[in-house]
Amino acid sequence: MKQLQPLDALFLPFLQIPSGHHHVADALIAEYKSIHPSHHYEKVDIFGHGYKNLEKLVSSTYLTWIKYFPKGYDRLYSYLVYRQAAEKRTRQWHYESLFRPVLQKVLKQSEPKILFFTHALPSNMASILKQKGKLHAITVNVYTDFFVNSLWGIAGIDYHLVPTSSMKQFLLQSGVQDNKIFVTGIPIHPDFYCTYSQQSKQASRQLLVSGGSLGTGGMERLLAEVHLSSDTHVYVLCGHNEQLYQKLVSKNDRHITPLRYLTSKQRINQLYEQADAVITKPGGVTVSECLIKRKPLFIYDALPGQERINLHELTRLGLVQQIDKNKAIGKQIADYFSDHHKQQQFYKQLNRYFQNMETDSVATIIEQITAEERRV
């Protein structure tokens, strides 16, 4: 187990899979550094920190389970983590026995003044410690989906950064004070707030396809069914899916540009800027990046569990267009761009979504919270 030095701030995702929990933690770190450049911080996954070899096995099993047994995972997630969210919260003794000792050791070594949770499980552990008087640091939940699952700690958590006003209402009904909740959207990296000078309009429609990073979902089937016309060009973010990347390269289709995993936020931002629309899965971070860029979103697939719940909520909010797999995908996209009423409805709902947010930036809110930490 890695020895930690005293820290000002601790950022806590979970598992080593390059998921939204890590992306949001990285976005928060960027904001935190802009305010407190001299402060010491660390991003720690308590599973990998305490059980390195087991974490690798669990991550691999998780991805395999989703790929080969999606319905079983979806039912179990819905029952254990989502359906019970509105019911009375109970102690998760099996998780506590594994992870509470690890978190306590991390806290003893690092003595952080403030904790940011981008995953429900470490939040749950900290909630218990805070209520028992064994944790005195400021605690902040930063939600990475469009709902509050039942694992998130609520009692004992000092602040909550939520994506939507309906999530704020849920927390208020759960006993959280109004001034402890900030509607921020799902935090994204500051680089995505940058805009570039408008280049000359492309003759072809530019589509950005995202969601192949983990090698799951229906990416190949999607591209086979798009039936690209001569006035459409598709950029495909293949992520770590090398098989998909090589397959698209070998096709040598002039309408498709495959891209490997991009580490540059600036490059991804440029792709968002030039895109007319984005085809993706309903992962919280990708959706939030697209909403900030005010891009129409077409959802072609949803992983079991949280993505399907996200899709339900995003559809309710009128922020996404769900692709009907029984109809030609290319025609559905073309129909959207020829339907001015549908486009107006999307931007109306998008404006309503942003109007419900705080006027202060995430960086300003973090500054307010850390100022509170200095007073206690």
Buried (B, 14 or more C-beta within 10 A) or exposed (E): EEEBEEBBBBBBBBBBBEBBBBBBBBBBBBBBBEEBEEBEBBBBBBBBBBBEEEBBEBBEEBBEBBBEEBEEBBBBBBEEBBEBBEEEBEEBEEBBEBBBEBBBBBBEBBBBBBBBBBBBBBBBBBBBBBEEEEBEBBBBBBBBBBBBBBBBBBEBBBBBBBBBBBBBEBBEEBEBEEEBBBBBBBBBBBBBEEEEEEEEEEEBBBBBBBBBBBBBBBBBEBBEBBEBEEEBBBBBBBBEBEEBBEBBBEEEBEBBBBBBBBEEBEEBBBBBBBBBBBBBBBBBBBBBBBBBBEBBBBBBBBBBBBBBBBBBBBBEBBBBBBBEEEEEBBEBBBEBEEEEEEEEEBEEEBEEBEEBBBEEBBBBBBBEBBEEBEEE
